[in-house]
Amino acid sequence: MANPAPDNPPDTPLPQRIAAWLCWAVALLFFTGLWHYYVTGGRGPTLLAVAMVPAAVALVYLNDARRGELYPLLGAWGGLIAATIYAGIAGAAGLYLVVQFEALRIERVGIFTATDLAAGGAIIALILEYTRRKYLPVFLVNVALVLYAVFGQHVPGLFRHGGVSWQGVVGAASLDMSTGAFDRLAQLGLTLIGSFILVLAAMQAFDVIGSILKGSGRLATRSPRLLPQAAVVGSFGVAAVSGSGAANAATTGSATIPALIRAGFPPVRAAAVETASSIGGQLMPPLMGIAAFMMADFLGVSYFDVVARGFAPAIIYFLGVSLAVYLLAARFQKRLEAPDTPPLAAMDWVNLAAYLAALAALIWLMGIERWPAETAAQRVFVVLIIGLGALFLLDRWRRRDWAWRQLVRPFGRTIHGFALTTSELTILLATLGVLTAMFDITGVPTRVGILVMDLAQVHLVLMVLVAFAFGYIVGMGLPVAPTYIIVAVVIGPHMIRAGIDPWVVHFFAFFVAVFGELSPPTSVTAAVTSRIAGSPFVATMMAALTLCVPLLLMTAAVFTRPQLVVEVGGAQLGAFVIVGLGTAATIVALQARLHPRRGIDITLRLGLALLAVAALLHPDATVAAIFAGCIAIALLAAMASARARPVPPRMHTDAQG
């Protein structure tokens, strides 16, 4: 979530205070406009995007000026002036496009005037400038595609094309409105995803997220051995609703990583645990790194259909990471007294109950009552804001604390946090809309598809490997959403045409995109956790890879055990058990010590790993189930042996693990 409130200390420079109140005014306008659309439906999502994308542009620039992050070399006044100019340009261009909306869509399609092009080009330029500052890899990909679109006639070989004029590029990126910055991706961010951000903004404003962390921390008070698991549960739970693995690592990691190090974990291992937990949150519904919303749009299904299938892979990943952390704790954790953690306050219990009730209500309304996802999220938000607001005011009344700033703060934070988070996400999605527009006008998906289909004729495994390599390269430095979209747009249709189930293809693209958060050598999440732990970046990244093995295994197993994501019910449960046991066996083979003698230990672990590979990848479900049964017996035998064997003294002293 974005920084939620325009609260400024008394010593804040005047330009930043001015920017803060301008930011608040635009945020209120943004919130009001979107809420009006949610209630009335307005005149459709396309006009909503044309009106709100420029408002989002103005808001994010003013917010950067508020924080002193817009062109620091210009100073506070320079940043305020630049933000005000940008906001004015965005507002003027947006107003022009709204007024000319029907004419642009009906009368001047393909024959845009110079004023049309100037307005559309201004919005695109401001979007790309923001992207340059915040998402440099996405910006560079967009610039490369624009240049390829204009100068494609100079490209040799299969990817040569006739070239597109600069006017054609601007039209496709903005004014056509069937592609580009105002197309379905930005509309999705403002409508469906925005509805869920309302719920998350209310939770953030009333400190529900903080209560989740405190609740997970209380696990460690029952037993010091639960401390590593508490770190996993807390980070995983917060990442599931934060939408960003790196952002979660920066916030929860500042508490969990030092706690793990004090418990005896080497810094590298402590950072790796937080990395794996934060990345895993991207797999967990309700957001799934916001890919769930886009997957529903691509497949033409309901959001709940995606979420219902997403729980099984997320649970397998979570249990796999928890098992790996348990085995690491057995090797590294010191004998500590239970930490002195304060008990949960009454409002913490209320917040936890509100969190669980909100999730249950969403599942009930979407899954049982079959409400549209937008409507369900908006109704839950209304109940949440009224309920939490009333309890908050009751608590203030009980304390006799009637300071008006304190009374309105959580409500203001809800509005401000929602507006900023939705604006930042909408601009990212608008940037991706420009990217996909360049794909469309240059025919890149068709050209890549020719190569992919040629490989499919050789063998489907080769096609899958090439698709994974493509997604891996794209995912270096890109967030989950851009990687998923690029893989789904460029590779997905051709894999489906080769006979692979669409659910399998899109979950494969999603898994590859999440792996991009970890992909060496550019893992942003590992960079954040290694900085907190003071550990080497590369060592942290490689240690995290061993913990994130469940994700890699599911990326392959989704093709051999497609029931894991294709169906919901008994068939999915069978695939869940087989993949779960195969994952557990792989984790034990990598992390456990099965025998005191090294030679026997290696042999046992290698045999367990081979059983895991057979269960995960054998094409026959019956044979795979037999191997899974063998794994279950082997794991039970290993547990019995571990209980019978005396625990050796802790010998590991390497600070880096």
C-alpha positions as CSV (number, residue, x, y, z in Angstrom):
1,M,0.0,0.0,0.0
2,A,1.1,3.5,-0.6
3,N,2.0,5.9,2.2
4,P,-1.6,6.5,3.3
5,A,-1.8,10.0,4.8
6,P,-0.8,13.5,4.1
7,D,0.4,14.0,7.7
8,N,3.3,16.4,7.8
9,P,5.6,17.1,10.8
10,P,5.7,20.8,11.7
11,D,9.2,21.1,10.3
12,T,8.1,19.9,6.8
13,P,9.3,22.5,4.2
14,L,6.5,24.7,2.9
15,P,6.6,23.4,-0.7
16,Q,6.1,19.8,0.5
17,R,3.2,20.9,2.7
18,I,1.6,22.6,-0.4
19,A,2.2,19.5,-2.4
20,A,0.6,17.4,0.4
21,W,-2.6,19.4,0.4
22,L,-2.8,19.5,-3.4
23,C,-2.2,15.7,-3.3
24,W,-5.1,15.3,-0.8
25,A,-7.4,17.4,-3.0
26,V,-6.7,15.3,-6.1
27,A,-7.0,12.1,-4.0
28,L,-10.4,13.2,-2.8
29,L,-11.5,14.0,-6.3
30,F,-10.1,10.6,-7.5
31,F,-11.9,8.7,-4.8
32,T,-15.2,10.5,-5.3
33,G,-15.1,10.0,-9.1
34,L,-14.4,6.2,-8.7
35,W,-17.0,5.8,-6.0
36,H,-19.6,7.6,-8.2
37,Y,-18.8,5.1,-10.9
38,Y,-19.1,2.1,-8.6
39,V,-22.5,3.3,-7.5
40,T,-23.9,4.4,-10.8
41,G,-21.9,2.7,-13.5
42,G,-21.3,6.0,-15.2
43,R,-21.0,5.9,-19.0
44,G,-18.8,2.8,-19.2
45,P,-15.3,1.8,-18.2
46,T,-13.6,3.3,-21.3
47,L,-14.8,6.9,-20.5
48,L,-13.9,6.2,-16.8
49,A,-10.3,5.3,-17.9
50,V,-10.1,8.4,-20.1
51,A,-11.1,10.6,-17.2
52,M,-9.2,8.9,-14.4
53,V,-5.9,7.9,-15.9
54,P,-4.9,11.7,-16.2
55,A,-6.1,12.2,-12.6
56,A,-3.9,9.3,-11.5
57,V,-1.0,10.9,-13.4
58,A,-1.5,14.2,-11.5
59,L,-1.9,12.4,-8.2
60,V,1.3,10.3,-8.4
61,Y,3.5,13.3,-9.4
62,L,2.0,15.5,-6.6
63,N,2.6,12.6,-4.1
64,D,6.3,12.3,-5.2
65,A,6.6,16.1,-4.6
66,R,5.0,15.7,-1.2
67,R,7.6,13.2,-0.3
68,G,10.5,15.2,-1.8
69,E,11.2,12.4,-4.3
70,L,10.4,14.3,-7.6
71,Y,13.7,15.4,-9.1
72,P,15.6,15.9,-5.8
73,L,18.3,17.9,-7.6
74,L,15.7,20.7,-8.2
75,G,15.0,21.0,-4.5
76,A,11.6,21.2,-2.8
77,W,10.3,24.2,-4.7
78,G,11.6,22.8,-8.0
79,G,9.8,19.5,-7.4
80,L,6.5,21.3,-6.5
81,I,6.7,23.4,-9.6
82,A,7.4,20.4,-11.8
83,A,4.6,18.4,-10.2
84,T,2.2,21.3,-10.6
85,I,3.1,21.7,-14.3
86,Y,2.7,18.0,-14.9
87,A,-0.6,17.9,-13.1
88,G,-1.9,20.8,-15.0
89,I,-0.9,19.2,-18.4
90,A,-2.5,15.9,-17.4
91,G,-5.7,17.7,-16.2
92,A,-5.9,19.8,-19.4
93,A,-5.2,16.8,-21.7
94,G,-7.7,14.6,-19.8
95,L,-10.4,17.2,-19.9
96,Y,-9.9,17.6,-23.7
97,L,-10.1,13.9,-24.2
98,V,-13.3,13.6,-22.1
99,V,-15.0,16.4,-24.0
100,Q,-13.9,14.9,-27.4
101,F,-14.6,11.3,-26.3
102,E,-17.5,10.5,-28.7
103,A,-15.8,12.4,-31.6
104,L,-12.6,10.5,-31.1
105,R,-14.4,7.2,-31.0
106,I,-16.8,7.7,-33.9
107,E,-15.9,10.7,-36.2
108,R,-12.1,10.9,-36.2
109,V,-11.0,7.3,-35.9
110,G,-7.6,7.0,-37.6
111,I,-7.7,10.7,-38.8
112,F,-6.8,12.4,-35.5
113,T,-6.1,16.2,-35.5
114,A,-2.9,17.7,-34.3
115,T,-4.7,18.7,-31.0
116,D,-5.9,15.2,-30.5
117,L,-2.3,13.9,-31.0
118,A,-0.9,16.5,-28.6
119,A,-3.4,15.6,-25.9
120,G,-2.9,11.8,-26.2
121,G,0.9,12.2,-26.6
122,A,1.1,14.4,-23.5
123,I,-0.6,11.7,-21.4
124,I,1.6,9.0,-22.8
125,A,4.8,11.1,-22.2
126,L,3.8,11.7,-18.6
127,I,3.0,8.0,-18.0
128,L,6.4,6.9,-19.5
129,E,8.3,9.6,-17.5
130,Y,6.8,8.2,-14.3
131,T,7.6,4.7,-15.4
132,R,11.2,5.7,-16.1
133,R,11.5,6.8,-12.6
134,K,9.7,3.9,-10.9
135,Y,9.9,0.9,-13.2
136,L,13.0,1.5,-15.4
137,P,13.0,-2.0,-17.0
138,V,9.3,-1.6,-18.1
139,F,10.2,1.8,-19.5
140,L,13.2,0.5,-21.5
141,V,11.1,-2.3,-22.9
142,N,8.4,0.2,-24.0
143,V,11.0,2.5,-25.6
144,A,12.5,-0.5,-27.4
145,L,9.1,-1.5,-28.7
146,V,8.2,2.0,-29.8
147,L,11.5,2.3,-31.8
148,Y,10.9,-1.1,-33.2
149,A,7.4,0.0,-34.3
150,V,8.7,3.1,-36.1
151,F,11.9,1.6,-37.6
152,G,10.8,-2.0,-38.1
153,Q,11.7,-1.8,-41.8
154,H,15.4,-1.8,-40.8
155,V,15.2,-5.0,-38.7
156,P,16.4,-8.1,-40.6
157,G,14.9,-11.5,-40.7
158,L,11.6,-12.8,-39.3
159,F,10.9,-9.7,-37.2
160,R,11.1,-7.2,-40.1
161,H,7.9,-5.1,-40.7
162,G,6.9,-2.1,-42.8
163,G,7.2,0.5,-40.0
164,V,4.5,2.6,-38.3
165,S,4.4,6.4,-38.3
166,W,4.9,8.4,-35.1
167,Q,1.2,9.5,-35.4
168,G,0.2,5.8,-35.6
169,V,2.2,5.0,-32.5
170,V,0.5,7.8,-30.5
171,G,-2.9,6.8,-31.8
172,A,-2.4,3.2,-30.9
173,A,-1.0,4.1,-27.5
174,S,-3.8,6.5,-26.5
175,L,-6.4,7.8,-28.9
176,D,-7.7,4.5,-30.4
177,M,-8.9,3.6,-26.9
178,S,-9.3,-0.1,-28.0
179,T,-5.6,-0.4,-27.3
180,G,-3.0,1.4,-25.2
181,A,-3.2,3.4,-22.0
182,F,-7.0,3.6,-21.8
183,D,-7.7,-0.1,-22.8
184,R,-8.9,-2.9,-20.6
185,L,-5.8,-3.1,-18.4
186,A,-6.2,0.4,-17.0
187,Q,-10.0,-0.2,-16.9
188,L,-9.4,-3.3,-14.9
189,G,-7.2,-1.4,-12.4
190,L,-9.8,1.2,-11.9
191,T,-12.8,-1.1,-11.6
192,L,-12.3,-4.7,-10.5
193,I,-8.9,-4.3,-8.8
194,G,-9.9,-0.9,-7.5
195,S,-12.9,-2.4,-5.7
196,F,-10.6,-4.8,-3.8
197,I,-8.1,-2.1,-3.1
198,L,-10.9,-0.3,-1.2
199,V,-11.1,-3.3,1.2
200,L,-7.3,-3.4,1.6
201,A,-7.1,0.4,2.1
202,A,-9.6,0.2,5.0
203,M,-7.6,-2.7,6.5
204,Q,-4.4,-0.6,6.2
205,A,-6.0,2.5,7.6
206,F,-7.4,0.8,10.7
207,D,-4.1,-1.1,11.3
208,V,-5.6,-4.6,10.5
209,I,-2.3,-5.5,8.9
210,G,-0.4,-4.6,12.1
211,S,-2.7,-6.8,14.1
212,I,-2.0,-9.7,11.7
213,L,1.8,-9.3,12.4
214,K,1.2,-9.0,16.1
215,G,-1.0,-12.2,16.0
216,S,1.6,-14.2,14.2
217,G,4.3,-12.9,16.7
218,R,2.2,-14.3,19.5
219,L,2.8,-17.8,18.2
220,A,6.4,-17.5,19.4
221,T,5.3,-16.9,23.0
222,R,4.0,-20.5,23.2
223,S,7.3,-22.0,22.1
224,P,10.5,-20.5,20.8
225,R,10.5,-23.2,18.1
226,L,7.5,-21.5,16.6
227,L,9.4,-18.2,16.1
228,P,10.5,-19.1,12.5
229,Q,7.0,-20.3,11.6
230,A,5.6,-17.1,13.0
231,A,7.9,-15.1,10.7
232,V,6.6,-17.2,7.8
233,V,2.9,-16.9,8.7
234,G,3.2,-13.1,9.3
235,S,5.1,-12.3,6.1
236,F,3.0,-14.7,4.0
237,G,-0.3,-13.2,5.3
238,V,0.8,-9.6,4.8
239,A,2.3,-10.3,1.4
240,A,-1.0,-11.9,0.3
241,V,-2.8,-8.6,0.7
242,S,0.0,-6.1,0.0
243,G,0.4,-7.0,-3.7
244,S,4.2,-6.7,-3.7
245,G,6.8,-9.1,-2.5
246,A,9.5,-6.5,-2.3
247,A,7.3,-4.0,-0.4
248,N,6.4,-6.7,2.1
249,A,10.0,-7.7,2.6
250,A,10.9,-4.1,3.3
251,T,8.2,-3.7,6.0
252,T,7.8,-7.1,7.7
253,G,11.4,-8.1,7.1
254,S,12.6,-5.3,9.3
255,A,11.0,-7.2,12.2
256,T,11.3,-10.9,11.2
257,I,14.9,-11.0,9.9
258,P,16.5,-9.6,13.1
259,A,14.3,-12.0,15.2
260,L,15.4,-15.0,13.2
261,I,19.1,-13.9,13.5
262,R,18.7,-13.6,17.3
263,A,17.2,-17.1,17.3
264,G,20.4,-18.5,15.7
265,F,19.7,-18.4,12.0
266,P,22.7,-17.2,9.9
267,P,22.0,-13.9,8.2
268,V,21.8,-15.5,4.8
269,R,19.2,-18.0,5.9
270,A,17.2,-15.4,7.8
271,A,17.0,-13.2,4.7
272,A,16.2,-16.2,2.6
273,V,13.2,-17.2,4.8
274,E,11.8,-13.7,4.5
275,T,12.4,-13.7,0.7
276,A,10.6,-17.0,0.3
277,S,7.7,-15.9,2.5
278,S,7.2,-12.6,0.8
279,I,7.4,-14.1,-2.7
280,G,4.9,-16.8,-1.7
281,G,2.4,-14.1,-0.7
282,Q,2.2,-13.3,-4.4
283,L,0.7,-16.8,-5.0
284,M,-2.0,-16.5,-2.3
285,P,-5.5,-15.3,-3.1
286,P,-7.3,-12.8,-2.9
287,L,-4.8,-10.8,-5.0
288,M,-2.3,-13.3,-6.4
289,G,0.0,-10.4,-7.2
290,I,-3.0,-8.8,-9.0
291,A,-2.6,-11.5,-11.7
292,A,-5.9,-13.2,-10.7
293,F,-7.9,-10.2,-12.0
294,M,-6.0,-10.2,-15.3
295,M,-6.3,-14.0,-15.7
296,A,-10.0,-13.8,-15.3
297,D,-10.1,-11.1,-18.0
298,F,-7.9,-13.1,-20.4
299,L,-9.9,-16.4,-19.9
300,G,-13.3,-14.8,-19.9
301,V,-14.2,-16.3,-16.5
302,S,-15.2,-14.9,-13.1
303,Y,-12.6,-13.7,-10.7
304,F,-13.8,-16.4,-8.2
305,D,-13.2,-19.2,-10.7
306,V,-9.5,-18.1,-10.7
307,V,-9.2,-17.7,-7.0
308,A,-10.8,-21.1,-6.3
309,R,-8.1,-22.7,-8.4
310,G,-5.4,-20.5,-6.9
311,F,-5.7,-21.8,-3.3
312,A,-4.3,-25.2,-4.0
313,P,-0.9,-24.1,-5.5
314,A,-0.6,-21.4,-2.8
315,I,-1.1,-23.9,0.1
316,I,1.4,-26.3,-1.4
317,Y,4.0,-23.5,-1.6
318,F,3.2,-22.3,1.9
319,L,3.5,-25.8,3.4
320,G,6.7,-26.5,1.5
321,V,8.3,-23.3,2.8
322,S,7.1,-24.0,6.3
323,L,8.6,-27.5,6.2
324,A,11.9,-26.1,4.9
325,V,12.0,-23.5,7.6
326,Y,11.2,-26.2,10.2
327,L,14.2,-28.2,9.0
328,L,16.4,-25.2,9.0
329,A,15.3,-24.3,12.6
330,A,16.3,-27.8,13.7
331,R,19.8,-27.1,12.4
332,F,20.4,-23.5,13.4
333,Q,18.0,-22.4,16.1
334,K,19.4,-21.7,19.5
335,R,17.7,-22.7,22.7
336,L,16.0,-19.5,23.7
337,E,13.5,-18.4,26.3
338,A,10.1,-17.6,24.9
339,P,10.1,-13.9,23.8
340,D,8.3,-11.4,26.0
341,T,5.6,-10.3,23.5
342,P,2.8,-8.1,24.8
343,P,-0.7,-9.7,24.5
344,L,-3.1,-8.7,21.8
345,A,-5.2,-5.7,22.7
346,A,-9.0,-5.8,22.2
347,M,-8.8,-3.8,19.0
348,D,-6.2,-6.3,17.7
349,W,-8.8,-9.1,18.2
350,V,-11.4,-7.0,16.5
351,N,-9.1,-6.4,13.6
352,L,-8.2,-10.1,13.2
353,A,-11.9,-10.9,13.3
354,A,-12.6,-8.2,10.7
355,Y,-9.9,-9.6,8.4
356,L,-11.3,-13.2,8.6
357,A,-14.8,-12.0,8.3
358,A,-14.0,-9.9,5.2
359,L,-12.3,-12.9,3.5
360,A,-15.2,-15.2,4.4
361,A,-17.7,-12.7,3.1
362,L,-15.9,-12.3,-0.2
363,I,-15.7,-16.1,-0.7
364,W,-19.4,-16.5,0.3
365,L,-20.7,-13.7,-1.9
366,M,-18.6,-14.6,-5.0
367,G,-18.6,-18.4,-4.6
368,I,-22.0,-19.2,-3.1
369,E,-24.2,-16.2,-4.0
370,R,-22.3,-15.8,-7.3
371,W,-22.2,-12.0,-7.0
372,P,-19.9,-10.1,-9.4
373,A,-16.5,-9.6,-7.8
374,E,-16.7,-5.8,-8.0
375,T,-20.1,-5.7,-6.2
376,A,-19.0,-8.2,-3.6
377,A,-15.8,-6.2,-2.8
378,Q,-17.7,-2.9,-2.6
379,R,-20.4,-4.3,-0.3
380,V,-17.7,-5.7,2.0
381,F,-15.9,-2.4,2.0
382,V,-19.0,-0.6,3.1
383,V,-19.7,-3.0,5.9
384,L,-16.0,-2.9,6.9
385,I,-15.6,0.8,7.0
386,I,-18.9,1.2,8.9
387,G,-18.0,-1.5,11.4
388,L,-14.4,-0.7,12.0
389,G,-15.2,3.0,12.0
390,A,-17.9,2.6,14.7
391,L,-15.7,0.5,16.8
392,F,-12.8,3.0,16.4
393,L,-15.1,5.9,17.5
394,L,-16.4,3.8,20.4
395,D,-12.8,3.1,21.5
396,R,-12.1,6.9,21.3
397,W,-15.2,7.6,23.3
398,R,-14.1,5.1,26.0
399,R,-10.8,6.9,26.2
400,R,-12.4,10.3,26.1
401,D,-10.1,11.2,23.2
402,W,-12.1,13.6,21.0
403,A,-9.2,15.3,19.1
404,W,-10.7,15.8,15.7
405,R,-7.5,15.0,13.9
406,Q,-7.4,11.6,15.6
407,L,-11.0,10.9,14.9
408,V,-10.9,11.5,11.1
409,R,-7.4,10.1,10.5
410,P,-8.3,6.5,9.7
411,F,-11.1,7.6,7.4
412,G,-8.7,10.1,5.6
413,R,-6.1,7.4,5.4
414,T,-8.6,5.1,3.7
415,I,-9.4,7.6,1.0
416,H,-5.8,8.7,0.6
417,G,-4.3,5.2,0.6
418,F,-7.0,3.9,-1.8
419,A,-6.4,6.8,-4.2
420,L,-2.6,6.5,-4.2
421,T,-2.5,2.7,-4.5
422,T,-5.1,2.6,-7.2
423,S,-3.4,5.5,-9.1
424,E,0.1,3.9,-9.0
425,L,-1.3,0.5,-10.1
426,T,-3.4,2.1,-12.9
427,I,-0.4,3.9,-14.3
428,L,1.6,0.7,-14.3
429,L,-1.3,-1.1,-16.1
430,A,-1.6,1.9,-18.5
431,T,2.1,1.5,-19.3
432,L,1.5,-2.2,-19.9
433,G,-1.4,-1.2,-22.2
434,V,1.1,0.9,-24.3
435,L,3.4,-2.1,-24.3
436,T,0.7,-4.5,-25.6
437,A,-0.4,-1.9,-28.1
438,M,3.1,-2.0,-29.6
439,F,3.0,-5.7,-29.6
440,D,-0.3,-5.6,-31.6
441,I,0.8,-3.0,-34.2
442,T,4.1,-4.7,-34.9
443,G,2.9,-8.3,-34.9
444,V,5.4,-9.6,-32.3
445,P,3.1,-12.3,-30.9
446,T,2.6,-13.7,-34.3
447,R,6.3,-13.8,-35.1
448,V,7.1,-15.4,-31.7
449,G,4.2,-17.8,-32.2
450,I,5.8,-19.1,-35.4
451,L,8.9,-20.1,-33.5
452,V,6.9,-21.6,-30.7
453,M,4.7,-23.7,-32.9
454,D,7.7,-24.9,-34.8
455,L,9.1,-26.1,-31.5
456,A,5.8,-27.7,-30.6
457,Q,6.0,-29.9,-33.7
458,V,9.3,-31.2,-32.4
459,H,8.1,-31.8,-28.8
460,L,5.8,-30.1,-26.3
461,V,8.5,-30.3,-23.6
462,L,10.9,-28.2,-25.8
463,M,8.1,-25.6,-26.3
464,V,7.5,-25.4,-22.6
465,L,11.2,-25.0,-21.9
466,V,11.5,-22.2,-24.4
467,A,8.4,-20.6,-22.9
468,F,9.9,-20.8,-19.5
469,A,13.2,-19.3,-20.7
470,F,11.3,-16.5,-22.4
471,G,9.4,-15.7,-19.2
472,Y,12.5,-16.0,-17.1
473,I,14.3,-13.4,-19.3
474,V,11.3,-11.1,-19.3
475,G,10.9,-11.4,-15.5
476,M,14.3,-10.1,-14.8
477,G,13.6,-6.8,-13.1
478,L,9.9,-6.7,-13.9
479,P,7.0,-7.1,-11.4
480,V,4.7,-10.0,-11.5
481,A,1.9,-8.3,-13.5
482,P,4.1,-7.2,-16.5
483,T,5.8,-10.6,-16.7
484,Y,2.5,-12.4,-16.6
485,I,0.9,-10.2,-19.2
486,I,3.8,-10.5,-21.6
487,V,4.0,-14.2,-21.3
488,A,0.2,-14.6,-21.6
489,V,0.0,-12.3,-24.6
490,V,3.1,-13.4,-26.6
491,I,3.3,-17.2,-25.7
492,G,0.0,-18.1,-24.2
493,P,-2.2,-18.3,-27.4
494,H,0.3,-20.5,-29.2
495,M,0.6,-22.9,-26.3
496,I,-3.2,-23.2,-26.2
497,R,-3.2,-23.7,-30.0
498,A,-0.8,-26.6,-29.5
499,G,-3.4,-28.4,-27.4
500,I,-2.5,-27.3,-23.8
501,D,-5.5,-26.5,-21.5
502,P,-5.9,-22.6,-21.2
503,W,-6.0,-22.9,-17.3
504,V,-2.6,-24.7,-17.4
505,V,-1.1,-22.2,-19.8
506,H,-2.2,-19.2,-17.7
507,F,-1.2,-20.7,-14.4
508,F,2.2,-21.6,-15.9
509,A,2.6,-18.0,-17.0
510,F,1.6,-16.8,-13.5
511,F,4.1,-19.2,-11.8
512,V,6.9,-18.0,-14.2
513,A,5.9,-14.4,-13.4
514,V,6.1,-15.0,-9.6
515,F,9.5,-16.7,-10.1
516,G,10.6,-13.5,-11.8
517,E,10.5,-11.9,-8.3
518,L,13.3,-14.3,-7.4
519,S,15.0,-14.8,-10.8
520,P,18.8,-14.4,-10.6
521,P,20.6,-12.1,-11.0
522,T,18.0,-9.4,-10.5
523,S,15.8,-10.4,-7.6
524,V,14.5,-7.2,-6.0
525,T,13.0,-9.0,-3.0
526,A,16.3,-10.7,-2.2
527,A,18.1,-7.4,-2.6
528,V,15.8,-5.9,0.0
529,T,16.1,-8.8,2.5
530,S,19.9,-9.1,2.1
531,R,20.2,-5.3,2.8
532,I,18.2,-5.7,6.1
533,A,20.2,-8.8,7.1
534,G,23.6,-7.5,6.1
535,S,24.2,-10.6,4.1
536,P,25.7,-11.1,0.6
537,F,23.1,-10.6,-2.1
538,V,24.0,-13.5,-4.3
539,A,24.2,-15.9,-1.4
540,T,20.8,-14.8,-0.1
541,M,19.3,-15.2,-3.6
542,M,20.7,-18.7,-3.9
543,A,19.6,-19.7,-0.4
544,A,16.1,-18.4,-1.2
545,L,16.0,-20.5,-4.4
546,T,16.3,-23.7,-2.2
547,L,13.4,-22.6,-0.2
548,C,11.3,-21.6,-3.2
549,V,11.7,-25.0,-4.8
550,P,7.9,-25.6,-4.5
551,L,7.3,-22.9,-7.0
552,L,9.7,-24.4,-9.6
553,L,8.2,-27.8,-9.0
554,M,4.6,-26.6,-9.6
555,T,5.7,-24.8,-12.8
556,A,6.6,-28.2,-14.2
557,A,3.9,-30.3,-12.4
558,V,1.1,-28.2,-13.7
559,F,1.6,-29.9,-17.1
560,T,1.7,-33.5,-15.8
561,R,-0.9,-32.9,-13.0
562,P,-3.2,-30.4,-14.8
563,Q,-6.1,-31.2,-12.4
564,L,-4.3,-29.1,-9.9
565,V,-5.6,-26.0,-11.7
566,V,-8.1,-27.2,-14.3
567,E,-10.8,-28.5,-12.0
568,V,-12.1,-27.7,-8.5
569,G,-13.2,-30.8,-6.5
570,G,-12.1,-34.4,-6.1
571,A,-9.7,-34.4,-9.1
572,Q,-8.0,-31.3,-7.8
573,L,-7.7,-32.9,-4.3
574,G,-5.9,-35.9,-5.8
575,A,-3.4,-33.8,-7.7
576,F,-3.0,-31.6,-4.6
577,V,-1.9,-34.6,-2.5
578,I,0.5,-36.0,-5.2
579,V,2.1,-32.6,-5.8
580,G,2.2,-31.8,-2.1
581,L,3.9,-35.1,-1.2
582,G,6.4,-34.7,-4.1
583,T,7.2,-31.2,-2.9
584,A,7.6,-32.3,0.7
585,A,10.0,-35.1,-0.4
586,T,12.1,-32.6,-2.4
587,I,12.3,-30.2,0.5
588,V,13.4,-33.0,2.9
589,A,16.0,-34.2,0.3
590,L,17.4,-30.7,0.1
591,Q,17.3,-29.6,3.7
592,A,17.2,-32.6,6.1
593,R,19.8,-35.0,7.4
594,L,18.5,-38.5,7.2
595,H,21.4,-40.4,8.6
596,P,24.6,-39.6,10.7
597,R,26.9,-41.3,8.1
598,R,27.4,-39.0,5.1
599,G,27.4,-41.7,2.4
600,I,24.1,-43.3,3.6
601,D,22.6,-39.8,4.1
602,I,23.3,-38.8,0.5
603,T,22.0,-42.1,-0.8
604,L,18.7,-41.8,1.2
605,R,18.2,-38.2,0.1
606,L,18.9,-39.0,-3.5
607,G,16.4,-41.9,-3.5
608,L,13.8,-39.6,-1.9
609,A,14.4,-37.0,-4.6
610,L,14.0,-39.6,-7.4
611,L,10.7,-40.7,-5.9
612,A,9.6,-37.0,-5.8
613,V,10.5,-36.6,-9.5
614,A,8.6,-39.7,-10.4
615,A,5.5,-38.6,-8.5
616,L,5.5,-35.1,-9.9
617,L,6.4,-35.8,-13.6
618,H,5.2,-39.3,-14.4
619,P,2.4,-38.8,-17.0
620,D,0.2,-41.7,-15.6
621,A,-1.8,-40.5,-12.6
622,T,-2.1,-44.0,-11.1
623,V,1.7,-44.6,-11.3
624,A,2.3,-41.2,-9.8
625,A,-0.1,-42.0,-7.0
626,I,1.9,-45.2,-6.2
627,F,5.1,-43.2,-6.1
628,A,3.4,-40.6,-3.8
629,G,2.4,-43.5,-1.5
630,C,6.0,-44.6,-1.3
631,I,7.0,-41.0,-0.5
632,A,4.4,-40.9,2.4
633,I,5.9,-44.2,3.8
634,A,9.4,-42.9,3.4
635,L,8.7,-39.6,5.1
636,L,7.0,-41.4,8.1
637,A,10.0,-43.7,8.4
638,A,12.3,-40.7,8.3
639,M,10.3,-39.0,11.1
640,A,10.3,-42.1,13.2
641,S,14.1,-42.5,12.8
642,A,14.7,-38.8,13.7
643,R,12.7,-39.2,16.9
644,A,14.7,-42.3,17.9
645,R,18.1,-40.8,17.1
646,P,19.6,-38.5,19.8
647,V,20.0,-34.9,18.8
648,P,23.7,-34.1,18.3
649,P,25.1,-30.9,19.7
650,R,24.7,-27.8,17.6
651,M,28.0,-27.5,15.7
652,H,27.3,-25.0,13.0
653,T,28.9,-21.6,13.6
654,D,29.3,-20.2,10.2
655,A,27.9,-16.6,10.3
656,Q,26.7,-16.8,6.7
657,G,25.1,-20.3,6.8
